Amino acid sequence: MIRVTLPYPHKLLWPNGRTRSHMAKAAQVKEHRRWGYIGAAEVTSPRRPSFAADLQIPVHITVSRKRGGPFPDKDNVVAAAKSYLDGIAERLGVNDRLFDTPTVEFIQPCTALFVIQIGAQS
Protein backbone atom coordinates (compact mmCIF):
# COMPACT_ATOMS: atom_id res chain seq x y z
CA MET A 1 0.00 0.00 0.00
CA ILE A 2 1.20 3.49 -0.76
CA ARG A 3 -0.21 6.79 0.48
CA VAL A 4 0.39 9.99 -1.50
CA THR A 5 -0.55 13.44 -0.15
CA LEU A 6 -1.24 16.03 -2.84
CA PRO A 7 -2.68 19.56 -3.01
CA TYR A 8 -6.30 20.29 -3.86
CA PRO A 9 -6.71 20.03 -7.66
CA HIS A 10 -6.94 23.22 -9.71
CA LYS A 11 -10.47 24.44 -10.43
CA LEU A 12 -10.10 23.67 -14.15
CA LEU A 13 -9.79 19.95 -13.37
CA TRP A 14 -13.18 19.78 -11.71
CA PRO A 15 -16.08 18.74 -13.97
CA ASN A 16 -17.69 22.18 -13.69
CA GLY A 17 -14.43 24.06 -14.28
CA ARG A 18 -14.87 26.41 -17.22
CA THR A 19 -12.28 27.86 -19.52
CA ARG A 20 -12.16 29.11 -23.08
CA SER A 21 -8.59 27.92 -23.43
CA HIS A 22 -8.07 24.19 -23.85
CA MET A 23 -4.36 24.84 -23.48
CA ALA A 24 -4.88 26.13 -19.94
CA LYS A 25 -6.66 22.93 -18.91
CA ALA A 26 -4.08 20.78 -20.69
CA ALA A 27 -1.29 22.57 -18.80
CA GLN A 28 -3.04 21.86 -15.48
CA VAL A 29 -3.56 18.20 -16.40
CA LYS A 30 0.13 17.86 -17.26
CA GLU A 31 1.23 19.58 -14.05
CA HIS A 32 -1.06 17.52 -11.81
CA ARG A 33 0.01 14.29 -13.50
CA ARG A 34 3.63 15.24 -12.80
CA TRP A 35 2.75 15.97 -9.15
CA GLY A 36 1.13 12.53 -8.86
CA TYR A 37 4.25 10.92 -10.32
CA ILE A 38 6.58 12.85 -8.01
CA GLY A 39 4.38 12.22 -4.97
CA ALA A 40 4.38 8.48 -5.66
CA ALA A 41 8.14 8.51 -6.26
CA GLU A 42 8.69 10.10 -2.84
CA VAL A 43 6.84 7.34 -1.00
CA THR A 44 8.01 4.33 -3.02
CA SER A 45 11.42 2.78 -3.17
CA PRO A 46 13.36 2.67 -6.44
CA ARG A 47 12.03 -0.89 -6.71
CA ARG A 48 8.36 -0.33 -7.44
CA PRO A 49 5.69 -2.17 -5.44
CA SER A 50 4.27 -5.10 -7.36
CA PHE A 51 0.59 -5.53 -8.03
CA ALA A 52 -1.01 -8.59 -9.63
CA ALA A 53 -1.62 -7.77 -13.28
CA ASP A 54 -5.10 -9.28 -13.40
CA LEU A 55 -6.57 -7.94 -10.15
CA GLN A 56 -8.25 -4.64 -9.47
CA ILE A 57 -6.14 -2.35 -7.30
CA PRO A 58 -8.14 -0.61 -4.55
CA VAL A 59 -8.01 3.19 -4.49
CA HIS A 60 -9.18 5.37 -1.60
CA ILE A 61 -9.21 9.18 -1.70
CA THR A 62 -9.41 11.16 1.53
CA VAL A 63 -10.41 14.78 0.97
CA SER A 64 -9.91 17.69 3.31
CA ARG A 65 -11.91 20.56 1.87
CA LYS A 66 -10.73 24.08 1.28
CA ARG A 67 -11.36 26.59 4.03
CA GLY A 68 -14.64 28.40 3.52
CA GLY A 69 -15.98 26.03 0.90
CA PRO A 70 -18.43 23.15 0.92
CA PHE A 71 -17.52 19.51 0.56
CA PRO A 72 -17.56 18.53 -3.12
CA ASP A 73 -19.57 15.65 -4.59
CA LYS A 74 -17.82 12.28 -4.49
CA ASP A 75 -18.04 11.76 -8.25
CA ASN A 76 -16.50 15.20 -8.83
CA VAL A 77 -13.63 14.29 -6.50
CA VAL A 78 -12.88 11.18 -8.57
CA ALA A 79 -12.95 13.23 -11.80
CA ALA A 80 -10.68 15.93 -10.37
CA ALA A 81 -8.17 13.33 -9.13
CA LYS A 82 -7.87 11.62 -12.55
CA SER A 83 -4.60 13.39 -13.45
CA TYR A 84 -3.12 12.47 -10.07
CA LEU A 85 -4.09 8.82 -10.57
CA ASP A 86 -2.55 8.80 -14.06
CA GLY A 87 0.77 10.04 -12.67
CA ILE A 88 0.72 7.56 -9.80
CA ALA A 89 -0.05 4.69 -12.18
CA GLU A 90 2.83 5.76 -14.43
CA ARG A 91 5.24 5.76 -11.48
CA LEU A 92 4.03 2.33 -10.31
CA GLY A 93 4.34 0.93 -13.82
CA VAL A 94 0.72 -0.24 -13.99
CA ASN A 95 -2.14 0.58 -16.32
CA ASP A 96 -4.59 2.90 -14.57
CA ARG A 97 -7.41 0.67 -15.84
CA LEU A 98 -6.38 -1.74 -13.08
CA PHE A 99 -7.43 0.82 -10.47
CA ASP A 100 -10.77 -0.07 -8.92
CA THR A 101 -13.42 2.65 -8.71
CA PRO A 102 -12.07 5.00 -6.04
CA THR A 103 -13.83 5.30 -2.73
CA VAL A 104 -14.00 8.80 -1.28
CA GLU A 105 -13.93 9.90 2.35
CA PHE A 106 -14.21 13.44 3.67
CA ILE A 107 -12.36 14.55 6.78
CA GLN A 108 -12.98 17.65 8.83
CA PRO A 109 -9.78 19.73 9.15
CA CYS A 110 -9.68 22.30 6.35
CA THR A 111 -6.20 21.67 4.96
CA ALA A 112 -7.14 21.52 1.23
CA LEU A 113 -5.33 18.21 0.68
CA PHE A 114 -6.07 15.01 -1.21
CA VAL A 115 -4.61 11.83 0.30
CA ILE A 116 -4.66 9.02 -2.23
CA GLN A 117 -4.14 5.48 -0.97
CA ILE A 118 -3.30 2.82 -3.55
CA GLY A 119 -3.56 -0.83 -2.57
CA ALA A 120 -5.12 -2.58 0.39
CA GLN A 121 -4.04 -1.72 3.91
CA SER A 122 -1.68 -4.26 5.36
ZAMISE-221764 format. One record per residue: residue number from 1; x, y, z of N, C-alpha, C in turn. Coordinates in nm, 3 decimals. Layout:
REM residues N
  nr  n_east n_north    n_up ca_east ca_north   ca_up  c_east c_north    c_up
 NUM       X       Y       Z       X        Y       Z       X       Y       Z
...
REM end
This chain:
REM residues 122
  nr  n_east n_north    n_up ca_east ca_north   ca_up  c_east c_north    c_up
   1   0.083  -0.117   0.000   0.000    0.000   0.000   0.088   0.125   0.000
   2   0.051   0.221  -0.080   0.120    0.349  -0.076   0.018   0.458  -0.048
   3   0.064   0.566   0.015  -0.021    0.679   0.048   0.049   0.806   0.000
   4  -0.018   0.879  -0.090   0.039    0.999  -0.150  -0.047   1.119  -0.109
   5   0.016   1.222  -0.054  -0.055    1.344  -0.015  -0.027   1.451  -0.119
   6  -0.135   1.507  -0.174  -0.124    1.603  -0.284  -0.214   1.724  -0.258
   7  -0.184   1.837  -0.321  -0.268    1.956  -0.301  -0.404   1.941  -0.368
   8  -0.496   2.025  -0.327  -0.630    2.029  -0.386  -0.616   2.056  -0.535
   9  -0.684   1.981  -0.621  -0.671    2.003  -0.766  -0.719   2.142  -0.809
  10  -0.659   2.191  -0.915  -0.694    2.322  -0.971  -0.840   2.322  -1.015
  11  -0.905   2.436  -1.011  -1.047    2.444  -1.043  -1.080   2.402  -1.186
  12  -0.984   2.409  -1.277  -1.010    2.367  -1.415  -1.023   2.215  -1.428
  13  -0.974   2.141  -1.330  -0.979    1.995  -1.337  -1.110   1.938  -1.283
  14  -1.190   2.023  -1.221  -1.318    1.978  -1.171  -1.417   1.975  -1.287
  15  -1.515   1.885  -1.284  -1.608    1.874  -1.397  -1.679   2.004  -1.434
  16  -1.702   2.091  -1.339  -1.769    2.218  -1.369  -1.672   2.332  -1.395
  17  -1.542   2.303  -1.400  -1.443    2.406  -1.428  -1.456   2.455  -1.571
  18  -1.465   2.583  -1.589  -1.487    2.641  -1.722  -1.365   2.721  -1.765
  19  -1.334   2.706  -1.893  -1.228    2.786  -1.952  -1.252   2.792  -2.102
  20  -1.207   2.899  -2.163  -1.216    2.911  -2.308  -1.088   2.858  -2.373
  21  -0.988   2.836  -2.291  -0.859    2.792  -2.343  -0.836   2.645  -2.308
  22  -0.836   2.560  -2.409  -0.807    2.419  -2.385  -0.662   2.400  -2.343
  23  -0.578   2.493  -2.385  -0.436    2.484  -2.348  -0.418   2.505  -2.198
  24  -0.499   2.589  -2.138  -0.488    2.613  -1.994  -0.522   2.487  -1.916
  25  -0.629   2.418  -1.958  -0.666    2.293  -1.891  -0.561   2.186  -1.915
  26  -0.511   2.177  -2.037  -0.408    2.078  -2.069  -0.282   2.100  -1.985
  27  -0.247   2.226  -1.963  -0.129    2.257  -1.880  -0.152   2.211  -1.736
  28  -0.274   2.230  -1.684  -0.304    2.186  -1.548  -0.304   2.033  -1.538
  29  -0.357   1.966  -1.638  -0.356    1.820  -1.640  -0.212   1.768  -1.637
  30  -0.128   1.827  -1.719   0.013    1.786  -1.726   0.083   1.809  -1.592
  31   0.059   1.925  -1.532   0.123    1.958  -1.405   0.075   1.865  -1.294
  32  -0.054   1.838  -1.286  -0.106    1.752  -1.181  -0.062   1.606  -1.200
  33  -0.050   1.564  -1.324   0.001    1.429  -1.350   0.146   1.417  -1.301
  34   0.223   1.522  -1.326   0.363    1.524  -1.280   0.368   1.522  -1.128
  35   0.280   1.598  -1.062   0.275    1.597  -0.915   0.241   1.459  -0.862
  36   0.147   1.389  -0.928   0.113    1.253  -0.886   0.232   1.160  -0.899
  37   0.306   1.174  -1.010   0.425    1.092  -1.032   0.530   1.120  -0.925
  38   0.557   1.247  -0.900   0.658    1.285  -0.801   0.616   1.242  -0.661
  39   0.488   1.262  -0.628   0.438    1.222  -0.497   0.452   1.072  -0.475
  40   0.423   0.993  -0.577   0.438    0.848  -0.566   0.585   0.809  -0.558
  41   0.671   0.882  -0.629   0.814    0.851  -0.626   0.873   0.879  -0.488
  42   0.819   0.978  -0.417   0.869    1.010  -0.284   0.836   0.903  -0.180
  43   0.725   0.832  -0.200   0.684    0.734  -0.100   0.713   0.589  -0.140
  44   0.764   0.568  -0.260   0.801    0.433  -0.302   0.952   0.422  -0.314
  45   0.999   0.301  -0.300   1.142    0.278  -0.317   1.174   0.274  -0.466
  46   1.302   0.278  -0.502   1.336    0.267  -0.644   1.279   0.138  -0.705
  47   1.267   0.034  -0.624   1.203   -0.089  -0.671   1.054  -0.072  -0.647
  48   0.979  -0.064  -0.751   0.836   -0.033  -0.744   0.759  -0.145  -0.676
  49   0.652  -0.110  -0.602   0.569   -0.217  -0.544   0.503  -0.297  -0.655
  50   0.486  -0.425  -0.632   0.427   -0.510  -0.736   0.279  -0.531  -0.706
  51   0.202  -0.525  -0.811   0.059   -0.553  -0.803   0.029  -0.663  -0.904
  52  -0.062  -0.753  -0.870  -0.101   -0.859  -0.963  -0.164  -0.796  -1.087
  53  -0.121  -0.840  -1.203  -0.162   -0.777  -1.328  -0.309  -0.799  -1.362
  54  -0.372  -0.899  -1.303  -0.510   -0.928  -1.340  -0.611  -0.888  -1.234
  55  -0.567  -0.831  -1.123  -0.657   -0.794  -1.015  -0.680  -0.644  -1.012
  56  -0.796  -0.605  -0.965  -0.825   -0.464  -0.947  -0.750  -0.412  -0.825
  57  -0.691  -0.296  -0.838  -0.614   -0.235  -0.730  -0.705  -0.136  -0.657
  58  -0.727  -0.154  -0.526  -0.814   -0.061  -0.455  -0.754   0.078  -0.446
  59  -0.841   0.179  -0.459  -0.801    0.319  -0.449  -0.895   0.388  -0.352
  60  -0.838   0.463  -0.257  -0.918    0.537  -0.160  -0.867   0.681  -0.158
  61  -0.958   0.776  -0.171  -0.921    0.918  -0.170  -0.982   0.982  -0.046
  62  -0.896   1.042   0.035  -0.941    1.116   0.153  -0.928   1.264   0.121
  63  -1.038   1.337   0.135  -1.041    1.478   0.097  -1.061   1.566   0.219
  64  -0.974   1.663   0.232  -0.991    1.769   0.331  -1.025   1.895   0.253
  65  -1.144   1.946   0.271  -1.191    2.056   0.187  -1.112   2.184   0.209
  66  -1.132   2.276   0.115  -1.073    2.408   0.128  -1.146   2.485   0.238
  67  -1.075   2.577   0.300  -1.136    2.659   0.403  -1.242   2.748   0.339
  68  -1.357   2.752   0.399  -1.464    2.840   0.352  -1.545   2.785   0.237
  69  -1.522   2.661   0.200  -1.598    2.603   0.090  -1.672   2.479   0.135
  70  -1.769   2.437   0.057  -1.843    2.315   0.092  -1.765   2.190   0.051
  71  -1.809   2.076   0.102  -1.752    1.951   0.056  -1.800   1.925  -0.086
  72  -1.712   1.882  -0.176  -1.756    1.853  -0.312  -1.829   1.719  -0.320
  73  -1.894   1.694  -0.434  -1.957    1.565  -0.459  -1.848   1.459  -0.477
  74  -1.880   1.337  -0.439  -1.782    1.228  -0.449  -1.742   1.201  -0.593
  75  -1.839   1.203  -0.685  -1.804    1.176  -0.825  -1.718   1.287  -0.884
  76  -1.735   1.410  -0.838  -1.650    1.520  -0.883  -1.508   1.506  -0.829
  77  -1.495   1.454  -0.707  -1.363    1.429  -0.650  -1.286   1.328  -0.735
  78  -1.352   1.221  -0.775  -1.288    1.118  -0.857  -1.244   1.179  -0.990
  79  -1.329   1.261  -1.052  -1.295    1.323  -1.180  -1.177   1.420  -1.165
  80  -1.176   1.497  -1.057  -1.068    1.593  -1.037  -0.934   1.525  -1.007
  81  -0.939   1.405  -0.949  -0.817    1.333  -0.913  -0.763   1.248  -1.027
  82  -0.828   1.247  -1.142  -0.787    1.162  -1.255  -0.642   1.185  -1.295
  83  -0.599   1.310  -1.305  -0.460    1.339  -1.345  -0.362   1.286  -1.241
  84  -0.397   1.301  -1.113  -0.312    1.247  -1.007  -0.299   1.095  -1.022
  85  -0.411   1.028  -1.045  -0.409    0.882  -1.057  -0.329   0.837  -1.178
  86  -0.335   0.914  -1.288  -0.255    0.880  -1.406  -0.106   0.887  -1.375
  87  -0.064   0.991  -1.303   0.077    1.004  -1.267   0.123   0.896  -1.171
  88   0.038   0.862  -1.076   0.072    0.756  -0.980   0.084   0.622  -1.053
  89  -0.010   0.594  -1.142  -0.005    0.469  -1.218   0.122   0.461  -1.303
  90   0.160   0.573  -1.362   0.283    0.576  -1.443   0.404   0.543  -1.356
  91   0.411   0.601  -1.238   0.524    0.576  -1.148   0.528   0.430  -1.103
  92   0.409   0.372  -1.078   0.403    0.233  -1.031   0.422   0.134  -1.144
  93   0.415   0.182  -1.268   0.434    0.093  -1.382   0.314   0.004  -1.408
  94   0.194   0.052  -1.374   0.072   -0.024  -1.399  -0.021   0.058  -1.487
  95  -0.113  -0.010  -1.552  -0.214    0.058  -1.632  -0.320   0.110  -1.535
  96  -0.361   0.235  -1.550  -0.459    0.290  -1.457  -0.596   0.225  -1.470
  97  -0.616   0.144  -1.572  -0.741    0.067  -1.584  -0.751  -0.040  -1.476
  98  -0.637  -0.076  -1.416  -0.638   -0.174  -1.308  -0.686  -0.115  -1.176
  99  -0.694   0.019  -1.169  -0.743    0.082  -1.047  -0.893   0.059  -1.035
 100  -0.936   0.011  -0.920  -1.077   -0.007  -0.892  -1.141   0.132  -0.881
 101  -1.273   0.137  -0.887  -1.342    0.265  -0.871  -1.305   0.322  -0.735
 102  -1.252   0.444  -0.732  -1.207    0.500  -0.604  -1.321   0.521  -0.505
 103  -1.292   0.493  -0.380  -1.383    0.530  -0.273  -1.337   0.664  -0.219
 104  -1.431   0.744  -0.173  -1.400    0.880  -0.128  -1.446   0.898   0.015
 105  -1.362   0.961   0.095  -1.393    0.990   0.235  -1.360   1.136   0.260
 106  -1.445   1.204   0.333  -1.421    1.344   0.367  -1.382   1.353   0.514
 107  -1.279   1.434   0.540  -1.236    1.455   0.678  -1.252   1.603   0.712
 108  -1.258   1.634   0.839  -1.298    1.765   0.883  -1.192   1.875   0.878
 109  -1.068   1.857   0.916  -0.978    1.973   0.915  -0.967   2.031   0.775
 110  -0.973   2.162   0.766  -0.968    2.230   0.635  -0.823   2.255   0.595
 111  -0.759   2.154   0.537  -0.620    2.167   0.496  -0.605   2.168   0.345
 112  -0.715   2.150   0.270  -0.714    2.152   0.123  -0.615   2.050   0.066
 113  -0.622   1.927   0.115  -0.533    1.821   0.068  -0.614   1.701   0.019
 114  -0.557   1.630  -0.076  -0.607    1.501  -0.121  -0.505   1.397  -0.077
 115  -0.548   1.295  -0.007  -0.461    1.183   0.030  -0.512   1.063  -0.049
 116  -0.428   1.013  -0.138  -0.466    0.902  -0.223  -0.393   0.777  -0.177
 117  -0.470   0.675  -0.144  -0.414    0.548  -0.097  -0.436   0.444  -0.206
 118  -0.327   0.383  -0.250  -0.330    0.282  -0.355  -0.295   0.148  -0.292
 119  -0.380   0.048  -0.313  -0.356   -0.083  -0.257  -0.428  -0.101  -0.125
 120  -0.442  -0.226  -0.086  -0.512   -0.258   0.039  -0.421  -0.230   0.158
 121  -0.483  -0.192   0.269  -0.404   -0.172   0.391  -0.352  -0.304   0.440
 122  -0.227  -0.302   0.486  -0.168   -0.426   0.536  -0.171  -0.430   0.686
REM end
